């Protein structure tokens, strides 16, 4: 069953040349994009949808979230807005609530957040374990995540659980816990930060994960300058996330590497950190992605559009750069060729904006601009 999509005011395929096409049309066949080109030369299809002069782009790829959780941290957020600092220790609150939740409660919570993201145009999601922190709980979270999201990341090294010995816990995270979780995930991540895991413990977990064939991601340089970015680049991580506090040497290291710098502006705003220097990274030649970091502690939003608008309005990224950073580059950071662009052969994940151009994402910040969403060739929004 094929569908011809016409009436596209602006088509951003995010293909190799990052072109913005006008007068274009697109054919979806099954779960794939079958054809992209001038509407005047469009091939016949079984059905036709006219999107009425709206902009079309790939679905967002949100490459950093923590959606397997229970509980609420509104009080912690309110205290922060009243001047308290964000610390890694708040993670323990969510760990306790998550351990106490049933599988079905966690499933329902995840389903709600995935649906919320989809309704805003996010068609590919990564999520992490990290609120379990026992072997059984981390395996449970990985299994539950794999039921509903595209990419799952092991984050046993998120926090040393209260009362645990840091060295012994890091050895567990690099040993038996990793061994138990690895069959259920493609990625491993470490929170390399003061108050979480230091450089040598982070390195131990990451090298053990790489030895098991997992791709690497790192939470680095979130709360201050530190070794996270350098370590990620040295180990060939696919992504280092946060990058809020970068030394010039970190920018140079990222620019000379294949590691994507994934910026999480909603988190920086919600934790009253400065916004990352996206301009320095881009001007140096580093690959930059944007993600929500949706989690109940430091960044409780699923809105990629908010991140894109913030990147343009506050981080001096162009609209083109921000859209690429929310589609094609996070796909690359997840080693996915099938999502984040709309060339023939790509997964038919299509985001139609209720606007004639994608510039409206920054021009009309805060306005819900998702008109319709297709995922794997099926229109899912509106259902
Ligand atoms: O990316 N930095 C570590 N992990 C999350 C925070 C999770 C939490 O506070 O619950 C983050 O910000």
Boltz pocket constraint, residues with backbone or C-beta under 6 A from the ligand:
constraints:
  - pocket:
      binder: B
      contacts: [[A, 66], [A, 87], [A, 88], [A, 90], [A, 91], [A, 94], [A, 158], [A, 191], [A, 219], [A, 222], [A, 267], [A, 293], [A, 295], [A, 296], [A, 297], [A, 298], [A, 299]]
      max_distance: 6.0
